[in-house]
Amino acid sequence: MSLADFIDPLQQPLVTVLDTPVSWTEVLGFGSGALCVWLVARQHLANWPIGIANNLFFILLFTQAGLYADAGLQVVFIALAVYGWWTWTHGGGPGSSYLPVRRTTRTEWGWLLAAGAMGTLGLTLLLDHQTSSTVPFWDAVTTALSLMATYGQCRKRLESWWLWIAADVVYIPLYAHKDLYLTSILYVGFLTLCVIGLRNWSRDLDRRPSGPLEVAA
């Protein structure tokens, strides 16, 4: 059996939403994505393998929709998921297998914002000149925000949820514009789960006394 024999059925319409066919890929992306964010909000380690499966489904979906930066972003997400998986189990320091929630330091914010701005500019120019993307800036800015948020998630930085919320606010109308209505609805759910995750991680942080590692650099 070839790879195409496996992929082609996933791209076939399963249901129709608002007169738009919805494929198995989008449905599976919907389900695995919602489960992944729910697990992250609960700080459950299983979010990482579920998230990798979600990334694979979205590579297919976004390539079909012409959202090339978002498709490429999924490959980076897979690499970051491997890193995050390791960090959550080994990043708590010597003798500890638990990584606690912490705040993002000023130093981290500085290089994250600089990298996000440069990434948005570079990706916008690349998508505008080298691809058929009809939304180069919005595709680029959501890519940059998502990478910033994923780094924070890997390190259990509380403010990563605010970055995800900002990305979702853009993703919802962007996917609707590209006729990915189910995915747009999924991101409404993501937005809700992000608020829940922010609340849960905030409570976890508040229950622990501040230490030297929580002090902003």
C-alpha positions as a printed Julia matrix, in Angstrom:
217×3 Matrix{Float64}:
   0.0    0.0    0.0
   1.4    3.4   -1.0
   1.2    6.61   1.03
  -1.36   7.96  -1.44
  -3.64   4.98  -0.77
  -3.71   6.03   2.89
  -3.99   9.79   2.35
  -6.62   9.91  -0.4
  -9.51   8.5    1.72
  -8.74  11.06   4.44
  -9.26  13.86   1.93
 -12.68  12.63   0.83
 -15.77  14.57   2.02
 -17.43  13.14   5.11
 -20.16  15.71   5.83
 -21.28  19.08   4.46
 -21.27  22.17   6.68
 -22.78  25.4    5.31
 -22.73  23.92   1.78
 -19.01  23.19   2.14
 -17.67  19.58   2.11
 -15.78  18.64   5.26
 -13.12  15.92   4.9
 -12.04  13.18   7.27
  -8.8   15.13   7.69
 -10.64  18.16   9.06
 -12.83  16.04  11.35
  -9.85  14.14  12.76
  -7.94  17.4   13.12
 -10.93  18.83  15.0
 -11.08  15.93  17.46
  -7.36  15.48  18.1
  -6.83  19.24  18.41
  -9.57  19.7   21.0
  -8.3   16.74  23.01
  -4.73  18.05  22.88
  -5.58  21.52  24.21
  -7.76  20.02  26.97
  -4.84  17.82  28.04
  -2.43  20.78  28.02
  -4.82  22.74  30.24
  -4.69  19.83  32.69
  -0.87  19.56  32.37
  -1.29  15.96  31.18
   1.75  14.46  29.45
  -0.41  12.71  26.82
  -0.99  16.08  25.13
   2.32  15.67  23.29
   1.63  12.45  21.3
  -1.97  13.57  20.65
  -0.62  16.9   19.46
   1.78  15.21  17.04
  -1.13  13.27  15.5
  -3.03  16.56  15.21
  -0.07  18.18  13.43
  -0.01  15.38  10.82
  -3.71  15.83  10.04
  -3.27  19.6    9.73
  -0.33  19.25   7.34
  -2.71  17.59   4.89
  -5.53  20.03   5.55
  -3.55  23.25   5.26
  -1.67  22.14   2.15
  -5.01  21.57   0.44
  -6.24  25.01   1.54
  -3.12  26.85   0.35
  -2.11  27.88   3.88
   1.5   26.96   3.29
   3.02  28.65   6.32
   0.52  26.91   8.57
   1.32  23.58   6.89
   5.05  24.09   7.37
   4.4   25.23  10.92
   3.06  21.77  11.76
   6.48  20.25  11.0
   8.07  22.69  13.46
   5.33  21.86  15.96
   6.25  18.17  15.75
   9.87  18.99  16.56
   8.8   21.27  19.4
   6.44  18.57  20.69
   9.36  16.17  21.03
  11.27  18.89  22.89
   8.27  19.74  25.07
   7.64  16.08  25.85
  11.24  15.73  27.07
  11.15  19.03  28.99
   7.95  18.21  30.85
   9.52  14.97  32.09
  13.12  16.11  32.63
  13.04  19.9   33.01
  12.28  20.2   36.7
  15.92  20.18  37.7
  18.2   17.51  39.21
  16.23  14.74  40.88
  12.87  16.08  39.66
  10.73  14.78  36.79
   8.11  17.55  37.14
   8.34  20.93  35.4
   6.43  23.61  37.35
   4.48  26.5   35.83
   6.48  29.73  35.82
   6.13  33.25  34.46
   7.91  34.46  31.33
  10.91  36.6   32.24
  11.65  40.0   30.72
  14.64  38.52  28.91
  12.47  35.81  27.36
   9.85  38.38  26.33
  12.55  40.48  24.68
  13.87  37.77  22.37
  10.42  36.24  21.81
   8.98  39.56  20.6
  12.03  40.26  18.44
  11.91  36.78  16.9
   8.15  37.07  16.37
   8.43  40.41  14.58
  11.29  39.25  12.34
   9.53  35.95  11.64
   6.3   37.7   10.67
   8.12  40.05   8.3
  10.22  37.31   6.72
   7.32  34.89   6.27
   5.06  37.61   4.83
   7.63  38.45   2.16
   8.3   34.77   1.42
   4.62  33.84   1.11
   3.81  36.94  -0.92
   6.57  36.38  -3.47
   7.11  32.62  -3.54
   3.66  31.05  -3.03
   0.07  31.47  -4.14
  -1.1   32.43  -0.65
  -3.92  34.99  -0.69
  -3.39  35.93   2.95
   0.41  36.16   3.38
   0.47  38.56   6.34
  -2.23  36.81   8.36
  -0.74  33.4    7.61
   2.65  34.71   8.77
   1.49  36.46  11.95
  -0.46  33.42  13.17
   2.6   31.28  12.45
   4.82  33.57  14.53
   2.35  33.77  17.41
   1.9   29.99  17.42
   5.64  29.35  17.56
   6.03  31.83  20.41
   3.15  30.19  22.28
   4.49  26.68  21.69
   7.87  27.62  23.13
   6.1   28.92  26.23
   4.02  25.75  26.43
   7.17  23.6   26.24
   8.67  25.57  29.15
   5.32  25.84  31.03
   5.31  29.63  30.88
   1.95  30.99  32.03
   1.84  33.74  29.41
   1.93  31.19  26.58
  -1.85  31.01  26.98
  -2.17  34.74  26.15
  -0.17  34.16  22.98
  -2.45  31.26  22.02
  -5.49  33.43  22.69
  -4.1   36.16  20.4
  -3.41  33.58  17.66
  -6.89  32.05  17.96
  -8.57  35.46  17.63
  -6.92  35.72  14.19
  -7.29  32.05  13.24
 -11.09  31.97  13.65
 -11.94  34.46  10.86
  -8.94  33.36   8.76
 -10.13  29.75   8.51
 -13.71  30.85   7.86
 -12.36  33.02   5.02
 -10.68  29.92   3.56
 -13.97  27.94   3.85
 -12.56  25.74   6.62
 -15.68  26.21   8.7
 -15.25  23.2   10.97
 -11.69  24.24  11.73
 -12.89  27.77  12.44
 -15.43  26.36  14.91
 -12.65  24.22  16.4
 -10.64  27.35  17.1
 -13.59  28.89  18.92
 -13.36  25.82  21.14
  -9.59  26.27  21.35
 -10.12  29.84  22.5
 -12.41  28.64  25.29
  -9.94  25.93  26.3
  -7.13  28.49  26.33
  -9.05  30.61  28.84
  -9.57  27.49  30.97
  -5.87  26.6   30.64
  -4.85  30.12  31.65
  -7.08  29.85  34.74
  -5.78  26.39  35.68
  -2.11  27.28  35.25
  -2.65  30.56  37.17
  -4.14  28.64  40.08
  -1.22  26.19  40.0
   1.26  29.07  40.07
  -0.6   30.84  42.89
  -0.52  27.72  45.05
   3.3   27.7   45.07
   5.48  30.21  46.9
   7.62  32.43  44.69
  11.23  31.39  44.31
  14.31  32.74  42.57
  13.32  31.13  39.26
   9.99  33.01  39.18
  11.61  36.42  39.52
  11.78  38.27  36.2
  15.25  38.61  34.77
